[in-house]
Amino acid sequence: MKKMMSRALACFIFLSFFMYGSAQTLSNEDIKAQMVKDWQRAKAYTIEYLNTMPADKYSFKAVDSIRSFAQQMIHLAQGNYFLMSNATDQQMPAWMMSDPEHRNSAQVKDSVMYYVISSYDFCINGVQNSDVNKWGEMKKVRERTGETRFALMNKAYEHQTHHRGQTTIYIRLLGIRPPQEQLF
């Protein structure tokens, strides 16, 4: 009886993997939709970070030699614009070229919120309106070796995740609990 149940279980597991495996075909449009969903989630998560940090603490630095919270978030926005514009051929806004990370007037909460949120909208729009058939095309960024459009989109996502993560310590050093992680 035990042997028969064991075989039945093994058969069930094998069939489950076979059926599950055969249903795993993803189209380019599925990948694009997932990327849009991930950027939307990242935007919502970053807005939580922006709202968690008190407005009067946007100039806070964990140590003197690094960016302030506001500068980290503006840098995140600049990376979103720069990398995604290279990936999708979208035109960056003129203000992005004016180096808001180093302008004191740009580092107040309302301005930072604007820069960051608009950068996420830029990324989401870029992915939504891009031609997935071009994602394999090589693009040269500055003087560096070429990367595919798809790789640049992934690097943009990695960059914003990295800088949002860095701001977690800023929030913790102020005795505030950072937003709960949002993988799903």
HELIX and SHEET records of a PDB file:
HELIX    1   1 LYS A    2  SER A   22  1                                  21    
HELIX    2   2 ASN A   28  THR A   52  1                                  25    
HELIX    3   3 ALA A   55  LYS A   57  5                                   3    
HELIX    4   4 PHE A   69  THR A   88  1                                  20    
HELIX    5   5 ALA A   94  SER A   98  5                                   5    
HELIX    6   6 PRO A  100  HIS A  102  5                                   3    
HELIX    7   7 ASN A  104  GLN A  107  5                                   4    
HELIX    8   8 LYS A  109  GLN A  128  1                                  20    
HELIX    9   9 VAL A  132  LYS A  134  5                                   3    
HELIX   10  10 ARG A  149  LEU A  173  1                                  25    
SHEET    1   A 2 MET A 138  LYS A 140  0                                        
SHEET    2   A 2 GLY A 146  THR A 148 -1                                        
END                                                                             
